[in-house]
């Protein structure tokens, strides 16, 4: 994990573990079939670049591959598959490390490093609909008017849920000595 990678926890919503996932991100190669400086005197077929912000297109590519393999999957199913099958170890089977060469914690890597072959057959997915976020946003203290600005339709805060109760593929629970908490998550097998 690079020192400049975004870290958790989320102070706004501590019941949801952040970051969600990590992907390749330092000196990663990316290519596209157009010269960015409109160079016409080159025989190069692709323009190649490298950098740290390449993990986003790599993760988007993983999502596109999963959608291609499973056209019936919704965006939430794809995200769930990627998150619930992530690896907490590197390709040598050793812990993923941070910039100090110490094992990275969940606030550095979230669910772990994306693992496309495992995500193809996750075994289970967490489904969530866009409207499921409304009681969650209400529980965070957003007003119906603020939520309506986000979702662009009428909203009501007649129901609220704690963020840990959102049917999201990660969960963070704060406990003090003697505390007991329980949450319901809707888990649906991908092969019923």
C-alpha positions in Angstrom: 0.0 0.0 0.0 1.5 3.3 -1.1 1.7 6.0 1.6 -0.6 8.3 -0.5 -3.4 5.8 -0.8 -6.7 6.9 0.8 -7.3 5.3 4.2 -10.2 4.6 6.4 -12.0 4.7 8.7 -14.9 6.9 7.5 -15.6 9.3 10.2 -18.9 10.3 8.5 -20.1 6.7 8.3 -18.1 4.6 10.7 -20.4 1.6 10.2 -19.1 1.0 6.7 -15.5 0.0 6.3 -13.5 2.2 3.9 -11.8 1.9 1.6 -13.9 -0.7 -0.3 -11.2 -2.4 -2.3 -7.6 -1.9 -3.5 -6.3 -2.5 -7.0 -3.0 -2.2 -8.8 -1.9 1.4 -8.4 1.9 2.3 -8.5 3.6 2.5 -11.9 0.8 0.6 -13.6 0.8 0.7 -17.3 -2.2 1.9 -19.3 -2.6 2.2 -23.1 -5.0 3.7 -25.5 -5.1 3.7 -29.3 -4.8 7.5 -29.9 -1.8 9.8 -29.5 -2.6 12.4 -26.9 -0.4 15.0 -28.5 -1.9 14.4 -32.0 1.5 13.1 -33.3 0.9 11.9 -36.8 4.5 11.1 -37.8 4.6 8.0 -35.6 4.1 4.3 -36.3 3.1 3.6 -32.7 -0.2 1.8 -32.5 -0.9 2.8 -28.9 0.0 5.5 -26.5 1.3 4.1 -23.2 1.4 5.8 -19.9 2.1 4.8 -16.3 1.2 6.2 -12.9 -0.6 5.7 -9.7 -4.2 6.6 -10.8 -4.4 3.5 -13.1 -6.1 1.4 -10.4 -9.4 3.0 -11.3 -9.4 1.8 -14.9 -8.1 -1.6 -13.9 -11.0 -2.0 -11.4 -13.5 -0.7 -14.0 -12.1 -3.3 -16.4 -12.7 -6.0 -13.8 -16.2 -4.8 -13.4 -16.7 -4.8 -17.2 -15.4 -8.4 -17.5 -17.7 -9.5 -14.7 -20.7 -7.8 -16.5 -19.7 -9.5 -19.7 -19.6 -12.9 -18.0 -22.7 -12.3 -16.0 -25.0 -9.8 -17.9 -27.8 -10.3 -15.4 -25.7 -8.9 -12.5 -26.5 -5.4 -11.3 -23.8 -2.9 -10.3 -24.3 -3.8 -6.7 -23.8 -7.5 -7.4 -20.6 -6.7 -9.3 -19.2 -4.6 -6.5 -20.2 -7.2 -3.9 -18.5 -9.9 -5.9 -15.3 -7.9 -6.2 -15.3 -7.0 -2.5 -16.3 -10.4 -1.0 -13.6 -12.3 -3.0 -10.7 -9.9 -2.4 -7.3 -11.2 -1.2 -5.6 -10.0 1.9 -2.3 -11.5 0.8 -0.1 -10.8 -2.2 0.6 -13.2 -5.0 3.3 -14.9 -3.0 0.8 -15.6 -0.2 2.3 -13.0 2.2 0.4 -10.2 3.9 -0.1 -7.0 1.9 2.2 -4.4 3.4 2.0 -0.7 3.9 4.7 2.0 3.2 6.6 0.9 6.3 6.7 -2.7 5.1 4.3 -3.7 8.0 1.2 -5.8 7.3 -1.5 -3.4 6.1 -4.7 -3.2 8.2 -8.3 -3.0 7.1 -8.2 0.8 7.1 -5.5 0.7 4.5 -6.8 -2.0 2.2 -10.5 -2.4 3.0 -11.7 -5.8 1.7 -8.3 -6.4 0.2 -6.9 -6.6 -3.3 -9.3 -7.3 -6.2 -9.1 -10.9 -7.4 -10.9 -11.2 -10.8 -10.9 -15.0 -11.1 -12.5 -15.4 -7.7 -15.0 -12.5 -8.3 -16.2 -14.4 -11.4 -17.7 -17.0 -9.0 -18.2 -15.3 -5.7 -20.6 -17.8 -4.1 -22.7 -15.0 -2.6 -23.6 -11.4 -3.2 -25.1 -8.5 -1.2 -27.9 -6.8 -3.2 -28.8 -3.2 -2.6 -31.2 -1.0 -4.5 -30.7 2.8 -4.9 -33.7 3.5 -2.7 -32.1 1.4 0.1 -29.7 4.3 0.6 -32.5 6.7 1.6 -33.0 5.4 5.2 -29.2 5.2 5.5 -28.8 8.8 4.5 -31.6 9.8 6.9 -29.8 7.9 9.7 -26.7 9.9 8.9 -28.7 13.1 9.5 -29.4 14.2 6.0 -32.7 16.0 5.6 -35.3 14.9 3.0 -34.5 18.1 1.0 -30.8 17.3 0.9 -31.5 13.7 -0.1 -33.9 14.9 -2.9 -31.0 16.9 -4.3 -28.9 13.7 -4.5 -31.6 11.3 -5.8 -33.6 13.9 -7.9 -37.0 12.7 -6.6 -39.2 12.9 -3.5 -37.7 11.5 -0.3 -39.0 10.8 3.2 -37.1 10.1 6.4 -40.0 8.2 8.0 -37.6 5.3 8.3 -33.9 5.4 9.3 -31.3 2.7 9.7 -27.8 2.7 11.2 -25.1 2.6 8.6 -24.0 -0.9 9.6 -27.5 -2.1 8.7 -27.2 -1.0 5.1 -27.0 -4.2 3.0 -23.4 -3.4 1.9 -20.6 -5.9 1.4 -18.6 -4.6 4.3 -19.3 -3.9 7.9 -17.6 -2.1 10.8 -18.9 -2.3 14.3 -17.6 -0.3 17.2 -17.9 -2.1 20.5 -17.1 -1.1 24.1 -16.5 -3.6 26.8 -19.8 -5.4 27.5 -21.5 -4.2 24.3 -23.6 -6.5 22.1 -24.9 -5.5 18.7 -26.5 -7.5 15.9 -27.3 -6.5 12.3 -29.2 -8.2 9.5 -27.6 -8.5 6.1 -29.4 -10.0 3.1 -27.0 -12.5 1.5 -28.2 -14.2 -1.6 -26.2 -17.2 -3.1 -25.3 -16.7 -6.7 -26.2 -20.3 -7.4 -29.5 -21.0 -5.5 
